[in-house]
Amino acid sequence: MSALANSDEYENARQSRDPRFDGRFFIGVLTTGIYCRPICPVRIPKKENIQLYRSAAGASEAGFRPCLRCRPESSPGTPAWIGSPYKVSKALHLIARGNLDGSSVDELAGQLNIGSRQLSRLFQQYVGASPITVAQTQRLHFAKKLLDETNLPLAEVCFASGFGSVRRFNAVFKSTYARSPKELRKGVRGKQRSKGEGICVRLSYRPPLDFKSMLVYLEYRKIPGVEHIDLEQNAYYRTISIDECVGDICAQFSEVEHSVMLQINFPDTRHLYQIVEKVRLLFDLKADSEEIERFFRKDALLNAVVRKNPGTRVTGCWDGLEVTVRAILGQQVTVKAATTLAGRVAEKYGESYNGTSAHLTRVFPCAATLASADLNGMGIVGQRIAAIKAVAMKITTGEIVFDGVLETEEFVRRICEIKGIGDWTAHYIALRVLSDPDAFPYSDLILRRAATNNQETLTPKALLALAEAWRPWRAYAVILLWKHYQQILRDK
């Protein structure tokens, strides 16, 4: 069924406008034909006049139109993997990455090794909408967000949101909102964006979110010239490259507003959705910490750890190649030494950049560049040079991809075929790159020490057995235990 039962938990969240439930369900108001977020500021409708839905797409497919007051497009989004089978969560992840733009449900199902009818049935059961409706709602919401929050010309909003034509763009908006995009924007923004001016959008997250520890983690591992972190301003800067276009972004966190203000300086607006989605994955903005922590509080080992570290998320990445190179360079050397080596690679082979921040001077080199690069004389061990070049070559040939299509174990298997990349390195890369909430580098020495209270070191096999109870969120257990071990060392 597409609709949800109005349980006491959902009803209490609706009545109190609890921000922790924002994006976890949507409210269809039968008397108005509008669907809202649980935090909508309008008068709370009576219980008998509403119907709850698992997703905005489900409410849309049931015939409700988005509320113009609470703007469902600005919610943190539904965490794709909560309560859903693996195939559904994987499909939602791929749709969010744009895998249904220009392709069919049959092709999406093929990537998941199931039939399209089975995928559609699973979507109706667990999401309350078809894969096509999910993709269309995603596209519509992003377009509405750009209309409200940016000065982009309407044609650019159209193509940045994935619509194939302005005619289709206008038709969908009139059908959904009974107004054209131009009418919706009227009175919201009065001036057009100046040439060279950045585009700013606000990305909400569901509290709690320990973004400070994520920024510290990135600060410790930043690649000079490519990344910059301002811990006082809670801001992350970096250069980006998509389809040979280069630019930069700045993501600044607001704890009060539970949001990230993202400034995008990029010449091709057709890539805006891709940029926004990559930032959401980088900071794990769609996760539901309340749900994860409730689960971990049932575990004897993790209970105290999770209570001490609320809002723990898995820090992702902007670019899979960049993280892979960084991980290879970090083998058997300190984090500081690996950072220095990564900076040398970026300085020598990365494109020069002059953008909005004086700290950003380089764009990390692409796979084709590294595949043919001479990395000798830079202080990098020969075996690691060979591994970097081999990875780069496999990326250029398509043997290794970072788009989330490959399952974690298959990804690990393929990358471990490269001499110089072992099990730990492969699983660490998977943890940062694939956005798999169950990724688990079980051979990690720190994990094997942190996962016991008696100062012993578990074997990888013993840790795997222990971690069965942490599925499907073992990746979050990894981050929690790494934090826990650092705290133990600090308290000694």
N, C-alpha and C positions, 0 to 999 in steps of 0.2 A: 504493500500500500504506500502511496505517496505521502499521505498525511500522517502526523504524529498524534499520539494520544496526549491530551492536555493533563499531564501528571502534576502532582503538587509541586515538584521541583520547578517545572517550567512555569507554572502559574505564579509561584512566589517570585521567580525571576522577572516575569512580566509585570507583576504588580509593583515591584520595587525598582524596576528598570536597572537591573543588575548588569553592570558592564562586563562582568566575567562571562555572561551568556551571549554577548554580542557576536553574531555570526554562527552560533551553535544551533539556532533555529530562527525561523521567520514566521510572522503572524499574518495570516490572510484575514482581512476584515470583511465579513460577508455582506454587511450593509453598505459598504462603499466600493467593494471590488478592488481594494488596495492592499498591498502587503508591506509590512513594516519590520524594522528591527525591534528587539525587545527594549531598546533604550529610547524609542520614539517619544518626543516631547508632547505629542498631542494627547488629548484626553484618552485614558485607558478604556478601550471598549469592553463591554460585558462579555463574560466567558462564553455565554451561549451564542454570541455573534462572531466568534472567531474560529479559525482552523489553523493549526500549526503545521509547518512544513520543515523538513530536514535541511532544505537548501533554498536559496533564492530561485534557482532554476525550477525546483518543484512547485513553488508558489506561482511562478510565471506560467508553467505548463498547465496549472489548474485554472488559469484565466485571470489571475490577479495582476495588477500593474504596480510598478514600484512607487513608493511614497516619495513625494517631492520634499517633505520635511526632514525625515530621518535619513534619506538617501542610502538605500541598501547597498549601493555601489561603493560606499565608504566603509563598510563593515570590515572587520579583520579577515573575513572569509571563513568558510567551513573547513576545519581540519580534515583533509581528505581521508585520512586513514583511521579515524576514530569510529569504531563500530562496524567497519566495512571489511569484507574479505580482501585478501591481498590483490586479486585481479582488479577489483573496483578502485582501491586506493591507487594502484599503479596507473590505471586508466585516467583517473582524475588528475594525477600528477602530470601525465603526458598531455592531457588536454590543456592544462594550465600553461604548459610549455609551448602550446600552439600546434600540437600534432594533428589536430583536426582542421587546421586552416589549409585549405587546398587539398585535403584528402578525405577519405570516406570512413564510415564506421567499420566497414569490412577491413580496411587497411589497419585501423587502430586495433581491432580484435585480432588481426593476424600478428601484430607485434606482441600480443599477449598470449598467443597460441591457444585461443579459444574462438568459437564461432560468434558471429555478430549477433545472432538471436539470443545466445546465452548471455552475451555482454549486456544487451538491452534489457533482458529480464533482471539481471543483477542490479543494473542501474535503477530500474523502477522500484525494486525492493529496498535498496539501501540509500538511494539518493532522492528518489521520488521524481525523477525526470530522465529523459533519454540523453544519451551522450551529445546528440546534436543540440538539444535545448540547453545543456550545460555550457557548450561552446558558444552558442548564440547569446546566452545571458552574460557570460563572461565578456564577450565583445561589446554588448550593449552597455554594460556597467562601466567598462573602461572609457567608452566614448562619452557617457554622461559625466564621468569624473573629469575628463579633459575639458568638457564644455563649462563646467562649474569652476574649475580651479586654475585654468590656464587661459592665455590669450591666443591660442593657436587658431588660425583660420579654419573655418568649417571643413574645407576640403582636406586639410592636413589631419584634423580630428578623425575624419572618415577613414582615411587610409592607415593612420596610426593604430586604429582600433581593429583593423583587419577586414573592414568592409570592402567588397570588390568594386563598388561603384557608388557615386554620390546619390544616384537615384535610389539604390537599395538602402543606403544609409537613411535618407529622408523617409522612405516608406516604412522602415522598421520603427523609427521614432514616432511617426504619426500613428502607427498602429498601436504602439505601446503606451505612449503618453498623450495621445490625441493632440499633439503639438509637434511642430517641426523643430529640428535642432536650433534654427535661428530664433524661434519664438521662446524656446527654453532658455537660451542664453540671454535674451533681452533683459537688460537691467542688472545682470550679474557682473559682466565685464564690459568696460567701455572703450578700451584701447587695444590695439593689436600689439603683439610682441615685437620689440625692436630687433633688428638684425644683430645676432651675436648674443642676445640676452638669453639666459638660461630658462628652462621650463621647470616649474616647481609643482609637485604634487605631494599631498599628505597621505601617508600610509598608516592606517590604524593597526594596533596590535592588541591582543587580549591580555590584560595584566594577570599575574605578574610577569615581568620580563627583566632578567638580570643583564641588561645591555652593557653595564659597566664592565663586568667580567669579560664579555665578548670583545669589547674594545681593547681591554688590557691584553687579551690573548692575541688579537690582531696587531697591536702595537709591538709586542715582543717579536713578532714574525714578519713585520712589514718589509717589503722590498723597496729599498731606497730609490726614490725617483718615480716609482710606480704607485706607491701608497703613502698616505700620511694620516695619522690619527691625532686629533686634538682632544686629550682626555678632559681638559677643563671645560670645553664646549660640547663634550659628548658627541663628537663629529668624526666621521670616517670619509676620507677623500681618496679617490683613485682615478687613474686613467683607464679608458676602456677602448676596445676595438671590436667592431662588428662589420663584416663584409668590406674590409679595407678602409672603412671610415673610422676616424679616431675622435675621442672627446674625453670628458671627465664627468664624474658625479661627486656629489657631497651628500651624505646621509647624516642628519642631525637628529638625535633623540630628544624627546620631551617626555619626562616621567609624569608630569602633571596631566598632559593631554593624551597620554598613552598612544603616542604616534611618532612617526619618523617623517621629518620634512626632507624630501628628496629633491635636490636640485640637479637637473640633467643638462649638461652642455654638450649637445651632439648635433651634427649637421643634418642627419637624415631622420626626420620624425617618424618614418615608417617603422622604426625599430623601438619606439617608445614602450610599447607593451612588453617586449622582450626584456628591455632594460629594467623596467619596474618589477617584473616577475623574478629576474635574477637577483635583484636586491632583496625581495621578499625571501627567497631561498637562502641567500647569504646570511641573513639574520634570523632565519626560521620564524618569520613573523606570523605564520598561520597556525603555529602550534598552540595547543590548549594546555598550559602548564597545570591548571587545576585538575584536569582529568588525569594527566600523567602522574602528578604527585599523589593524588588519591590512590592510584594503583600502587605506587611504590611504598606508600605508608603501611601497606599490608605485609611488606617484606621486613624480616627481622634485621637484616643488615642495612638496608637502605632507608629505613624509617627515620632514624636520627639524622642521616646525611641530607635527606630531602627537606626535612624541616629546617635545617640550618642553611640551606641553599635554595630558597624559593625562586621560581622563574628561570630555572636553568634551561637553556636551549642549546641546540647543536649548531656551532658556527660552521656555515658552509663556505662557499668560495665564489669568486666571480668567474674564474677560468680554470677548467680542469687541468690543462697543460701546465699552467703556472704552479698549481699545488703539487702536481706530480714532479716537476723539476725541483721544486723546493723540498719535497720529501726525499728525493734521491740525494740531493746535496746534503741533507741533514743526517745521512747515515753515518753513525760512529763519530760524529763531531758535535760540538755544542750548537745550540740554537743561534747564538750570536755569530759563530763561524759560518753557518749555513746562510744566514742573512747576508753576510758580507759577500759570499760567493754568488748568491742570487742577484745581488746588486751589480756585481761585475758583469754577469751575463746580460742583464738589462741595459747596462751602460754601453756595452760593446755592440750588442746586436739589436737592441730595442730602438724603435723609431724615436727621434727627438720630438719633444712636445713642449709647447708654450701655451699654457691655458690660464685658467682663472686663479690657480694657486701656484705660488713660487716653489712650493715643495714638489710639485708634479712636473717632472722633466723628461720622463721616458714612458713609452708604451711597451709592455712586455712582448718579446718577439713571438711570432707565430710558429706553428709546427714546421712549416716548410723552411723557414729561416734556420731554425735550430737543427733540422735534419742535415743541412749542408754546412753548418757552422764549424769553425775551427776553435775548439774550446781548450786547446793546449795552452800552457803558459799562464793559466788563470788561477792556479792553485787547486784545481779539481783533479781528483784521482782518476787515473785512466779508465778503470772499470766503470766509474760513474759517468764519465764522458760517453762511453759506449752505450750505457743504459739510457741516458738522456737522448742521444741521437736515435737509438732504436725505438723509443717511445714516440718521438716526433715523427719518425718515418711511418710507424703503424697508424698514427693519427691521420697523416696525410693520405694514406691508402684506405682509411675507413675501417681498419681492423679493430681499432680501439675508438670508442665513442663515449662522450660524456653527456649524452642527451637524456639519460634516464631510461632508455629502452632496454638495455641489458640488465638482467637481474644481477644482484651483487655477487653471487658465487661465480657466475659466468664471467663477469667483469674481472674478478680476482684471478680466475683461471687464465684468462687471456693475457693479463698484464704480467703475471708470474712467469709466463713463457720467456720473458725478456731476461737475459742473464744480468744479474746485479740487482734485480728486484725480487725481494723475498716476501714471505707471507705477511709480515708485520707492515711493511711499506705498502703493499697492495691493499690491505684492509684499512689502513689509515687514509689512503687516497679515497677509497670507497666511502668512508665515513664523511669526509669533507665534500666530496664531489657529487655523489649520487642522490643525496637527500632521502636516503633510506632510513627510516626511524629505527630499524632493527639491525643496522650495520654494527659489527662487533669485532674489533681487532683483539681476539682472544689470546694472542701470544704476547701482548704488551706486558712488559715486566712490571710497570707501575700498577696496572690493573690487577695483576696477579698478587701483588703485595697488598693493595688497598682493599681487596675483596675478602680479607680475613681480619679478624680482630685479635689474633694471637701472634702477630709479628712473623708469621710464616709466609712462604711464597708458594702459591698454588701452581700446579702444573697447568699448561694450557687446556688439557683434557678435563681437569677438575674444574677449572673456571667455566668452561663451556657447559658442563653439567649443572653447575650452580646457576648460571645465567639463563637456563631454560625458563625459570620462573619469572624472568624479566621481559620475556617476549610479550608484545611486539615492539617494545620500546627500549631495546638494549642499547641503542646509540645514546639515549639520554642517561642511562645508567653509567655508560663510559665517562661522559662529561662530569657527572656527579662524583664518581670515584676518583677521577683525576683531581677535581677540586678538593675532595676529602683528603687525599694524600698530601697535597700542598699545605693544607691546614694543619695536618699532623706534624709535618716538618717545621712549620712556622711556630707551632706551639711548644716545640721541644726546647 
